[in-house]
Amino acid sequence: MAKNAVWVEFDSSVVLKPLTNTDSTSIGYFDSKYVTVNGIFNYEESGHMGSNIGAIENIDRMFEKIQWYDGKKELYEINKKGLQKSK
């Protein structure tokens, strides 16, 4: 796991952008979701007990990403109403 893991460190000034129009700006909202994190990678910082290959620091934004396809079917589609979950 450590070969594929990075330490992510940010403070309360980070801008959190959920995919849906929700009032939730808690970091817990993003648990188990695909996200994009904007920050600076530091290979010399290996996080808790040195168990990571590096760290992403000075994070200013975190965006929820859409998982379009789960390997079996399309999960979302874009139509006249905008972004919609596939049926």
C-alpha positions in Angstrom: 0.0 0.0 0.0 2.8 2.5 0.9 4.1 2.4 -2.7 0.8 3.8 -3.9 0.0 6.1 -1.1 0.7 9.8 -0.4 0.2 11.8 2.7 -2.3 14.6 2.3 -2.1 17.6 4.6 -4.3 20.7 4.6 -5.7 23.3 6.9 -9.1 24.9 7.3 -8.5 27.4 4.5 -8.8 24.8 1.8 -11.7 25.3 -0.6 -13.9 22.1 -0.7 -16.1 21.7 -3.8 -18.7 18.9 -3.6 -20.2 17.7 -6.9 -23.7 18.3 -5.9 -25.2 21.5 -4.5 -24.9 20.6 -0.9 -24.3 22.7 2.1 -21.7 20.2 3.4 -18.2 21.6 3.4 -17.0 19.0 5.9 -14.0 16.9 4.9 -16.0 13.8 5.9 -18.3 14.4 2.9 -15.5 13.4 0.6 -14.9 10.0 2.3 -14.8 7.1 -0.3 -15.3 9.5 -3.2 -13.0 10.3 -6.2 -11.4 13.7 -5.7 -8.9 16.0 -7.3 -6.5 17.7 -4.9 -4.5 20.9 -5.9 -1.3 21.2 -4.0 2.5 20.7 -4.0 4.0 17.3 -4.0 7.0 16.9 -1.6 8.8 13.6 -2.0 10.9 14.2 1.2 7.8 14.2 3.4 6.6 10.7 4.0 3.8 11.3 6.4 2.8 9.2 9.5 5.7 6.9 10.5 7.3 7.3 7.0 4.8 5.0 5.4 4.1 7.0 2.2 6.1 7.8 -0.9 5.6 11.6 -0.4 3.1 14.2 0.7 0.8 16.7 -1.0 1.1 19.9 0.9 -0.1 23.5 0.7 -3.4 22.3 -0.6 -5.7 25.1 -1.7 -8.6 23.2 -3.4 -10.3 19.8 -3.3 -12.9 18.9 -5.9 -15.2 15.9 -6.0 -14.8 14.0 -9.3 -17.4 12.1 -11.3 -17.0 8.4 -11.7 -18.6 8.0 -15.1 -18.2 4.3 -15.5 -17.9 1.5 -13.0 -16.6 -1.2 -15.3 -20.1 -2.6 -16.1 -22.3 0.4 -17.0 -22.3 4.2 -17.3 -23.2 5.9 -14.1 -23.9 9.4 -15.4 -25.0 10.9 -18.7 -25.2 14.4 -20.0 -28.5 15.4 -21.6 -30.7 18.5 -22.0 -31.3 18.6 -18.2 -27.5 18.6 -17.6 -25.7 15.9 -15.6 -28.0 13.1 -14.7 -27.5 9.6 -13.0 -28.0 6.9 -15.6 -30.9 4.6 -15.1 
